[in-house]
Amino acid sequence: MEATGTERDALDAVTARFFKGLGDVTRLKILEFLKGGEKAVGAIVEHVGLPQNQVSMHLRCLPWCGYVDTRRDGRYVLYSLGDDRVLQVIELAHGILQGSEVHIMACDVIGECDDNLSNVTGWRSVTD
């Protein structure tokens, strides 16, 4: 059954928010780090290199939105990927970006970019 215009609009809005959830460098780093298996907050903080309070803010969002699962082990909360397909989406994005990364970074419709554009083309060696 085909979605109505209103249903399609609602699905598009939720899908846009899904990608907005992935639209943060720290959250991407956390998700890619969890590819290696369950991790405690301390390991995630060390990997990301930000203060614990900033990482914790992202760790509240990621499980709530379904990107990450949690489980308690004694006094520790362990984080793991909620769905491996999230990493597939990220990897697909890496492939799609090849050749257009500078344009994405410079697009003022998407938003301002705080990053140094001269560093953008060096990302390919990370994903190859």
N, C-alpha and C positions, 0 to 999 in steps of 0.2 A: 504494500500500500504506500502510495506517494505521500510525503509530508505536505501539509498545507503551508501556505505562506507564513502564517503565524508560528507554526511548529518549526519551520525551517529557520525563521528569524531567531527563535529561542535556541535552537541547536547551534546556529552560527555564533550567537552571543556566548554560549557556554564554551564552544570550541576556541573562540578568541581568548577567553579567560584561561583556558587550558594552556595555550601558547604563552600567555602573559606569565603564567606560573613558571614556565621554562625560561622566561626572558630575563633572567638575572644570572650573572656570572657565578656568584656564590652558590646559588641553587644548582646550577649545572655542574660545578666542581663537586658538590656533595653527591649528586646523583651518579656521576661518573666514578667517584671514589667508592661508592657502595657496590659497584660492579664486582669488586673483589670480595664481597660477602658482608656479613653483619659487622657493624662498627659501633663502638661506644662514642659518646660525645667528645671525650678527650682526644681520641684518634682523629675525629672529624675536624675538631678545632685545630689540631696540629697540622693536618693536611691542608686545610683552607688558609691558615695563616692569619685569621682574624680573631679579635677578642671573643671570648665565649658568649658574651651577651648578644653579639651580632649573629653568631652562628646559631644560637638558641632561637632567635627570632625566625630564622629560616627553617629550623627544625620543628617549629610549631606549625608552620604553613604546610610543609611537605607531607606529613601524615594526614593532616586534616583534609587536604585536597586529593589524597589517594596516590600520590607519587611514591610514598615510602610507608613501610610497615614498621611498627615498634613492638618490642616485647621487653618485659622487665625480667632481669636476672639479678636477684638480690637487690642491691641498692643501685644497680646500673640499668639504664634504658639503652637497649640495643636497637639500631636502625638498620633496615635492609630495604632493598627495592620492593615496592609494592607490586610492580608489574614490569617484567623485563622489556615489554614493548616500548616503554618510555625511552630506554636506551636506544632502541631501534629508531625511534623518531629522531633522537638527537643525532645518531649516525647518518640517517637519511639527510638531515639538515646539513651536516658537514659535507656530504657529497653534492648537494644542490648548490652550496655556497661556492664551490670551486669556480673561480673566474669572476664571481660577482661580489666578493667579500668587501672590496673597497667601496663599491656602490651602496651596499647595505649599510656600511658604517657611515657613509656620507649622506644618507637619505634623511633630510630634515622632516619629512612627513612622519617617519617612524619615531623620531625624537632626536634630541641632542645627543651627541656622543662625547663622552669625557675622555675616551681613550685616544692615544696617539696613533693616527692613521698610518704612520710610517711603519708601525709594528704589525699591521694587519696581515700582510702577505706572508709572514713567517709561520702562520698557523698550520700550513699544510704538512709540514714535517711531523707535527704531533699526531695527525690522524692517518698518515700513510704507513 
